[in-house]
Amino acid sequence: MNVQALCNVCENTFNSTNHKPLLLQCGHTYCLACLKNIEASGKKLCPSCREEWQGESNELPISYMLIPGAIPKSTGDATGNKVDYNTCLLHSCTIEHWCCKCQVATCKKCISEMHYAHGQVAFENVVGQEISMEQIKEAFNGNLGNKLKKDLKDSVSLCNEGLELIESMKEIEAKLLSRKKHLLDQEQNLSACMEHVENTSETALKEKFETFLKIMSCCDVEKTSLEFQVRNLSAIGKAAVAKVLPVPERFSTNFTDLFESLVPVQVQQALSQCDVRRQDIVNKEVSKLKEATQLLNSVLASLNLPAAVEETAAGEQLPPSLREKSAAVVEKGGLESLERIMKELPELLQRNTELLDECERQLKEEADSDSQLREQFKEKWTRTPSATLTATFQANAAKYRKVIETAVAADSTVRGKLDANREGMEMLSRGPESLASSLPSPSSGGASGDSPPVVTLRKLMEEVEAIKAEREVIENELKCAL
């Protein structure tokens, strides 16, 4: 049967237009279109063996061997030598087969060496196209022929190197034989020397052996003596390797006992109760001292003491205490500062009331939500009751509500006192000089500064100041005791 030669890449039949069968330097044949596509990718590699070809794809020779009948059996080349184009250039055998896998023409030796089990067909059954004689010559005289010639030259050079190696091996063999003969002669000489040594040194060896036996006997005697001495040696006494020390209470100087302040719960509760009672007692005593001091100050203020008995310097109309109080009032802003603060009180009261109302509203919503969920889920609702969770917040809200009510009452009292004493506050706010002009002259009336009642009152005021100082000391000691 006739088998058409196909390109292994595009599987198109070779023709004389776009699918010319071109022969690569590696011996594989592919069409012109496929080689141009490979060349356009930038790497001119054979699709089968990945060997790079030289030159452009248009310059490669056309594979004329695919056309049976179109190729003459032989012709002459440019030098006049006959070239048989139906003969394998590698083995000089007639081309009889076509390798379907490698797409090359092969002889019998090529099949057995390089194309075994590739699939062969008879070369005369491969259908191709006619090729000109010039293309045939170019195919055989081109890169493939040059490659084969180069391989043949390399083979000849390898053969010459092999012959040189064989000659050198022969020379080495001759040298080894001469060396072997020399070693055999030395071996014979050494054997003769050994026999002579054995014969001449036997007597000396006997003498040395007898001497060795004598030395060994002396060593045995010395050994027995040493063993006896070792057995009679006294035992080595025991030495204290470590000294026993008592266990210290603390191994480290910076030791901190974690359980030093640990006490039972009952003791802790008793200590807490003791602290609370001590705090209460101290607070009661301090409040008693403050109440007594306030009562004393109120009595003195009602009697206009100590201002009534203060001595004024020459040319001064105001007592020192009154001057100091007027200066303190002016320094703190006077009546204007008090009125500004009183105007801010309603706004602050409203803000605090709104915050407290919002907190109470949220607590009420949380309690209502808890009650609703408890009624809905009944025993499944195991959450802690809202009254228990928010008990502290409820108590604080009630306390703050009471504080606000107390503050409102206190604001009313302060406002009443401010209105009642506005004239005096205005006089104090104008400063000591203005206050001095508003008061009568000290010589207009009243008791003399040296009269017995005034002297007695001054002594009593000194005792009052001493009592106040003593109370302050006692109050500080009580607070420090906490």
C-alpha positions in Angstrom: 0.0 0.0 0.0 1.0 3.6 -0.5 1.7 5.7 2.6 1.8 9.4 2.4 4.7 11.2 4.2 3.2 13.6 6.8 4.7 16.3 9.0 4.7 15.2 12.6 3.7 18.7 13.9 0.8 19.8 11.6 0.1 16.3 10.1 -0.2 17.8 6.6 1.1 16.0 3.5 4.4 17.4 2.2 3.9 19.5 -1.0 5.9 22.0 -3.1 4.3 25.1 -1.6 3.8 25.9 2.1 4.6 22.3 3.3 8.0 21.6 1.7 9.8 18.8 3.5 12.9 20.5 4.9 15.8 18.5 6.3 17.4 19.7 9.6 21.0 19.2 10.6 19.9 16.6 13.2 18.3 14.4 10.4 14.6 15.1 11.2 12.3 16.4 8.5 9.4 18.9 9.0 7.4 21.1 6.7 8.3 24.7 5.9 5.2 26.2 7.6 5.9 24.5 11.0 9.6 25.5 11.0 8.7 29.1 10.2 6.3 29.1 13.2 9.0 27.7 15.5 11.5 30.2 14.1 9.0 33.1 14.8 8.9 32.0 18.5 12.6 32.9 18.9 14.0 29.4 19.6 15.1 27.3 16.6 14.8 23.9 18.2 13.9 20.5 16.6 10.5 19.3 17.9 11.8 15.8 18.3 15.4 16.0 19.7 15.3 19.7 20.8 18.6 20.3 18.9 19.0 23.8 17.5 19.4 24.1 13.7 21.7 26.6 12.0 20.6 29.1 9.4 17.2 30.4 8.3 14.3 28.0 7.5 14.2 29.0 3.9 17.9 28.0 3.5 17.4 24.4 4.7 17.6 21.7 2.0 14.5 20.0 0.8 14.2 16.3 1.7 14.4 14.7 -1.8 14.5 11.1 -0.5 10.7 11.2 0.0 10.2 11.0 -3.8 10.8 7.6 -5.2 11.6 7.6 -8.9 12.4 11.3 -9.0 15.9 10.9 -7.7 18.6 9.3 -9.9 20.6 6.4 -8.5 23.8 8.4 -8.7 25.2 11.5 -10.3 28.4 13.5 -10.2 29.1 16.4 -7.8 31.0 19.5 -8.6 34.4 17.8 -8.1 33.5 15.0 -10.5 33.1 12.3 -7.8 30.0 10.1 -8.0 27.4 10.6 -5.3 24.9 7.8 -4.7 21.8 9.6 -3.3 20.0 6.3 -2.5 22.8 5.2 -0.1 22.9 5.9 3.7 25.8 8.4 4.4 26.3 6.8 7.9 26.6 3.1 7.0 27.0 3.2 3.1 24.0 0.9 2.8 21.0 1.2 0.4 18.1 3.2 1.8 15.2 0.8 2.0 12.8 2.1 4.8 11.1 5.2 6.1 10.9 5.8 9.9 7.3 7.0 10.6 8.2 8.3 14.1 11.4 10.2 13.2 10.4 11.1 9.6 13.8 10.2 8.1 14.9 7.7 5.5 16.9 4.8 7.0 18.9 1.7 6.1 18.9 -1.7 7.8 21.7 -0.8 10.2 20.0 2.5 11.1 16.9 0.6 12.1 18.8 -1.8 14.3 20.9 0.9 15.9 18.7 4.0 16.2 15.1 3.4 15.0 14.2 0.1 16.5 10.4 -0.3 17.2 9.7 3.2 15.7 7.4 1.9 12.9 8.9 1.4 9.4 7.4 1.3 5.9 9.0 0.6 2.6 10.7 3.6 1.2 9.3 3.1 -2.3 5.7 3.3 -0.9 6.2 6.8 0.5 4.6 9.3 -1.9 6.3 12.7 -2.3 7.0 15.3 -4.9 9.7 15.8 -7.5 12.8 17.7 -6.5 15.4 19.3 -8.7 18.9 18.0 -9.0 20.4 21.1 -7.5 18.2 20.7 -4.4 19.4 17.1 -4.1 23.0 18.1 -4.3 22.4 20.9 -1.8 20.8 18.4 0.6 23.8 16.0 0.5 26.5 18.7 0.2 24.8 21.0 2.8 25.0 21.1 6.6 24.1 17.4 6.9 27.0 16.3 4.8 29.3 18.6 6.6 28.1 17.2 9.9 28.7 13.7 8.8 32.2 14.6 7.5 33.0 16.2 10.8 31.8 13.1 12.7 34.0 10.9 10.4 37.0 13.2 11.1 36.3 12.9 14.8 36.1 9.1 14.5 39.5 9.0 12.7 41.1 11.2 15.4 39.6 8.9 18.1 41.1 5.9 16.3 44.5 7.5 16.1 44.3 8.3 19.8 43.4 4.7 20.5 46.4 3.5 18.6 48.7 5.8 20.5 47.1 4.6 23.8 47.8 1.0 22.8 51.4 1.8 22.0 51.8 3.5 25.4 50.1 0.5 27.1 52.7 -1.8 25.5 55.5 0.3 26.8 54.0 0.3 30.3 53.7 -3.5 30.1 57.3 -3.9 29.2 58.3 -1.7 32.1 56.1 -3.7 34.5 57.7 -7.0 33.3 61.2 -5.6 34.0 60.1 -4.3 37.4 58.6 -7.7 38.2 61.9 -9.4 37.4 63.8 -6.9 39.6 61.4 -7.6 42.5 61.9 -11.4 42.1 65.7 -10.9 42.3 65.3 -8.9 45.5 63.0 -11.5 47.0 65.7 -14.2 46.5 68.3 -12.0 48.1 66.0 -11.3 51.1 65.4 -15.0 51.6 69.1 -15.7 51.7 69.6 -12.9 54.2 66.8 -14.3 56.4 68.4 -17.7 56.5 71.7 -16.3 57.5 70.2 -14.2 60.3 68.3 -17.2 61.6 71.4 -19.3 61.7 73.6 -16.7 63.3 71.2 -15.2 65.9 69.9 -18.4 67.4 72.6 -18.5 70.1 72.1 -14.8 71.0 68.4 -15.3 71.2 68.8 -18.2 73.7 71.0 -16.0 75.9 68.5 -13.1 75.8 65.7 -15.5 76.6 67.6 -16.8 79.7 68.2 -13.2 80.8 64.5 -12.4 80.3 63.5 -15.4 82.5 65.8 -14.1 85.3 64.3 -10.7 85.1 60.8 -12.1 85.3 61.7 -14.1 88.4 63.0 -11.0 90.1 59.8 -9.2 89.1 57.7 -11.9 90.7 59.6 -11.6 93.9 59.2 -7.8 93.9 55.5 -8.3 93.1 55.0 -10.6 96.1 56.7 -8.2 98.4 54.6 -5.3 97.2 51.4 -7.3 97.6 52.4 -8.1 101.2 53.1 -4.4 101.9 49.8 -3.3 100.4 47.8 -5.8 102.5 49.5 -4.5 105.6 48.6 -0.8 104.9 46.2 0.9 107.3 42.8 1.9 106.0 42.2 5.5 104.8 40.2 7.5 107.3 36.8 9.1 106.4 36.7 12.8 105.5 33.6 15.0 105.9 32.6 15.9 102.4 29.7 18.2 103.5 28.8 19.8 106.8 25.3 19.5 108.2 23.7 22.9 108.8 20.4 23.7 110.4 17.6 24.6 108.0 17.2 28.5 108.0 13.8 30.0 108.5 14.3 32.0 105.3 16.6 31.0 102.5 16.5 34.4 100.7 17.1 37.8 102.2 14.4 39.3 99.9 11.9 36.6 100.8 8.2 37.7 101.0 5.8 35.4 102.7 2.6 35.2 100.6 0.6 33.9 103.5 1.9 36.4 106.1 -1.3 38.4 106.0 -3.6 35.5 105.4 -6.2 35.1 108.2 -9.4 33.1 108.6 -12.7 34.7 107.3 -14.0 35.2 110.8 -10.9 37.1 111.8 -11.1 39.2 108.6 -14.8 40.0 109.3 -14.0 40.9 112.9 -11.2 43.2 111.8 -13.5 44.9 109.3 -16.1 45.4 112.0 -13.5 46.8 114.3 -12.3 49.2 111.6 -15.9 50.3 111.0 -16.6 50.9 114.7 -13.4 52.8 115.2 -14.2 54.9 112.2 -17.6 55.6 113.7 -16.2 56.5 117.1 -13.6 58.8 115.5 -16.2 60.5 113.3 -18.5 61.0 116.3 -15.7 62.6 118.4 -14.6 64.8 115.5 -18.2 65.9 114.9 -18.6 66.7 118.6 -15.5 68.8 118.5 -16.7 70.6 115.4 -20.1 71.2 116.9 -18.6 72.6 120.0 -16.3 74.9 118.0 -19.2 76.1 115.8 -21.3 76.8 118.9 -18.4 78.8 120.4 -18.0 80.8 117.2 -21.7 81.5 117.0 -21.8 82.8 120.6 -18.7 84.9 120.0 -20.3 86.3 116.8 -23.5 87.2 118.7 -21.4 89.1 121.2 -19.3 90.7 118.5 -16.2 89.1 119.9 -13.3 89.4 119.4 -13.9 92.4 117.2 -15.4 94.5 120.1 -12.2 94.2 122.2 -9.6 94.4 119.4 -7.1 97.2 119.7 -6.8 99.5 116.7 -3.5 101.2 115.9 -3.1 104.9 116.0 -4.9 106.5 113.0 -6.7 103.2 112.1 -10.5 103.1 112.1 -10.9 99.3 111.3 -9.9 96.5 113.7 -7.4 94.0 112.2 -9.9 91.1 112.1 -12.4 93.2 110.2 -9.8 94.4 107.8 -8.6 90.8 107.1 -12.2 89.6 106.5 -12.9 92.5 104.1 -9.7 91.7 102.2 -10.6 88.0 102.0 -14.1 88.8 100.7 -12.6 91.1 98.0 -10.0 88.4 97.1 -12.7 85.8 96.5 -14.9 88.0 94.3 -17.2 89.6 96.8 -20.9 89.8 96.5 -20.8 89.5 92.6 -19.1 86.1 92.8 -21.8 84.9 95.3 -24.6 86.1 93.1 -23.0 84.5 90.0 -22.8 81.2 91.9 -26.4 81.5 93.1 -27.6 82.1 89.5 -25.7 78.9 88.4 -27.3 76.7 91.1 -30.8 76.3 89.4 -29.1 75.1 86.1 -26.8 72.7 88.0 -29.8 71.4 90.0 -31.8 70.8 86.9 -28.9 68.9 85.2 -28.3 66.7 88.3 -32.1 66.0 88.6 -32.3 65.0 84.9 -29.3 62.7 85.2 -30.9 61.1 88.3 -34.3 60.8 86.6 -32.7 59.1 83.6 -30.8 56.6 85.8 -34.0 55.7 87.7 -35.9 55.3 84.4 -33.3 52.9 83.0 -33.4 50.9 86.3 -37.2 50.8 86.1 -37.1 49.6 82.5 -34.6 46.9 83.4 -36.9 45.7 86.2 -40.0 45.7 84.0 -38.1 43.7 81.3 -36.9 41.2 83.9 -40.5 40.8 85.3 -41.9 40.4 81.8 -39.3 37.7 80.8 -39.8 36.0 84.1 -43.6 35.8 83.6 -43.0 34.6 80.0 -40.5 31.8 80.7 -41.4 31.1 84.3 -39.1 28.5 85.8 -36.9 28.4 82.7 -35.8 32.0 83.5 -32.9 31.4 85.9 -31.4 34.8 85.8 -30.8 36.7 89.1 -33.8 38.9 89.9 -33.4 42.5 88.9 -34.1 43.8 92.4 -31.0 41.9 93.6 -28.7 43.0 90.8 -29.7 46.6 91.0 -30.1 46.9 94.8 -26.9 49.0 95.1 -27.9 51.3 92.2 -31.4 51.8 93.8 -29.8 52.7 97.1 -27.4 55.1 95.5 -30.2 56.7 93.5 -32.3 57.2 96.7 -29.2 58.6 98.5 -28.5 61.1 95.6 -32.2 62.0 95.6 -32.0 62.8 99.3 -28.8 64.8 98.7 -30.5 66.9 96.0 -33.4 67.6 98.3 -31.0 68.6 101.1 -29.1 70.8 98.7 -32.3 72.5 97.6 -33.1 73.3 101.2 -29.6 74.5 101.9 -29.7 76.7 98.8 -32.9 78.3 100.1 -31.3 78.9 103.5 -28.2 80.4 101.9 -30.2 82.6 99.6 -32.3 83.9 102.7 -29.1 84.7 104.6 -27.6 86.4 101.6 -30.7 88.6 101.2 -30.7 89.4 104.9 -27.1 90.3 105.0 -26.7 91.9 101.5 -26.0 95.3 102.9 -23.1 94.1 105.0 -21.7 91.9 102.2 -21.8 94.9 99.9 -19.8 96.9 102.5 -17.2 94.1 102.8 -17.0 93.7 99.1 -16.0 97.4 98.6 -12.7 96.9 100.5 -11.2 98.0 103.8 -11.0 101.7 102.8 -14.6 102.0 101.8 -15.6 100.0 104.9 -13.7 102.4 107.2 -15.5 105.4 105.8 -18.9 103.7 106.5 -18.1 103.0 110.2 -18.2 105.6 113.0 -15.1 107.0 114.5 -13.7 104.8 117.4 -13.6 107.9 119.7 -17.3 108.6 119.4 -18.2 106.2 122.2 -17.7 102.8 123.8 -15.5 101.4 126.5 -11.8 102.3 126.9 -9.2 99.8 125.8 -7.7 99.7 129.3 -10.9 99.2 131.3 -11.1 96.0 133.5 -14.0 94.4 131.5 -12.1 94.8 128.2 -8.9 93.3 129.8 -10.9 90.4 131.1 -12.6 89.8 127.8 -9.2 89.8 126.0 -7.9 87.1 128.5 -11.0 85.0 127.9 -10.5 85.3 124.1 -6.9 84.1 124.5 -8.3 81.1 126.3 -10.8 80.5 123.6 -8.1 80.6 120.9 -6.1 78.1 123.0 -9.1 75.8 123.3 -9.6 76.0 119.5 -6.0 75.1 118.8 -6.2 72.2 121.3 -9.3 70.9 119.5 -7.6 71.1 116.1 -4.6 69.1 117.5 -7.0 66.4 119.0 -8.9 66.3 115.7 -5.7 65.7 113.7 -4.6 63.0 116.1 -7.9 61.2 115.8 -7.7 61.3 112.0 -4.1 60.1 112.0 -5.1 57.1 114.2 -7.3 55.8 111.4 
